[in-house]
Amino acid sequence: PSLDPSQCRYGLLRAMQDLQPWDKPMNNWPQQTTELSALLRSLRGSAPDVMKAFAGIAKAATVSKALDGKTKELIALGIAVAVRCDDCIAFHAKAAVDHGATRDEVSETLGMAIYMGAGPSVMYASHALEAFTQFEAGKAKPSDKQRAARDDDEIRLE
């Protein structure tokens, strides 16, 4: 028997309502960046002109001028929280760690994101702190870190 899509959606929503906050599995942010990088490679193959242009924007935006790289990554992390982009949170939490951001700097950035984004940003700020903590602790296996670093370079096409 085929399932009615509305029944599936309702069933999923119902199951989600029954979950307690502590029942939600914690994201593995380093793994998420590795998996997403593979998808982005595929997208680069499917839309090379657009992705090359995007990489150019990223390269231009991340050049250190009046703001250093760490400050720019903290801004990007705050924006990722405010716009509720988990994948953006993963990449910019990793970049914040790579640029030497401290937990205090990340926490202050997340405070500004919460202030600017209100309630929903509080929820996504918890995601960003969790991602930062995992990258800070080096949760990814060394091979995952190397692959994620290579993928990061490919995304920016530097």
N, C-alpha and C positions, 0 to 999 in steps of 0.2 A: 504494500500500500504506500502511496506517495504521501508525503507530509505537506501540509499547507504551510508556506513560509511564515505566515502570521502566527501560527501555532508554535513554530520553532522559536521565533523571536520572543513570544510570550513565555515560553518555557525557559529560555535563557535568562530573561529578565527576572522571572520568578525564582530561578535558582540563585541568581545574584542577590536578590533581596534576602534570601535565607542565609547567606554567608555573613558571618560576623567579621569584623575587621581583622581579627587575628587568624581567620581561616584563609585569607587571601595569601597566596604564595608570594614570597618576595621575588622581585625581578632580579635576574642575573644581568646586570647592566653591561659588564664586559662582553658577555656572550651576545647580548643584544646588538652591540656595535659591530661585532664580527659578522653576525648573520645579516645585518642591514647592509654592511659594506659589500657583501656578495650581491645583494639585490641592486645596489647602486651601480656596481660594475655592469650588470645586465642593462640597467637603464641607460648607462653611458653608451652601450652598444646600440640601443634602440633609438636614442635621441642624442646623437653625438654633438650636434651643433648647439643644442640647448644646454646640455651638460657642460660643454666647453665654456660657453658664455657664463654659466653659473659659477664654474671654477674660477673664471677670471674675476668675477665680482667678489668671490670669497678671498682670492689672493689680494686684490686691491683693498678690501675692507680690513684685512688682518695685518697689513703692513704697519709696523710701529712708527708712529709720528708723534703727535702730542700725547697719545695714549699708548702704553706698552701692551704687549701681547696678553699678559695676565689680566690686565684691566679689561681689555676687549673681550676675553673669554668669560670673565665674570659678568659683563654686560649681556653677552649672548646667553649665558645660563639663566640670568634673570628674565630675559625676554622669553626663553624657552618655557619657563615656568608660567609666565603671564599668558602665553598663547596656548599653553597646555599641550606641548609637543614632546611626548616621551622620548622619541628617537633623537630629537634635538637636545634634550636633557642628557641623554647618554653620551653623545659626542662632545658636548660642551663641558660636562662634568669631567670627562677624561682629559680634555684639553686644559681645563683649569688645573688639574693635578699635574699634567705635563709642564705647565708654565709655573709651577711652584706655589699655587694658591694655598692658603692655609684654611683650616676649618673655620676660623673666625671670619676671614674674608668672605668665604662662601656663605656662612650664616648671615652676615650683614647684607650681602647681595640678595639672599632669599627673603630677608626682611623687607627690602625695598620692593621685591616682586610681589610679596603678599600685600603690601600697602597699595601698590598700583593695581593689583588684580583682584583684591578682595577675597572672599571665601574660597572660590575654586582654586585660586593660587595657593592657598594654604595646603590643599591636598597635593598639588603638584610640587610644592616646595618639599614635601616629605619624600617624593620620588627623587628629586634632585639631590637631597642630602644622602639618601640611601645610595644613589649612584656614585656620588663623590666618595662616600665611605668605602664602597667596594673597590673603586679604582685606587684610592689612597692606600688601602690595605694590600693591594696587589692580588686581589682575589683571582684574577685570570691566571691560567697556567702560562709559563713563559712563552710557549709557542703561540698562545692566543694573543699575548701582548705584542709579539713581533708581527703577527698577521694583522692585528688591529692597527699597529703603527704604519705598516705598509699600506693598508687600506685607507688610512687617514690621508697619507700622501697622495694616493690615487684620487681621492675625492676632490682634493684641492688642486690637483694637476700641477703641482709645483715642480 
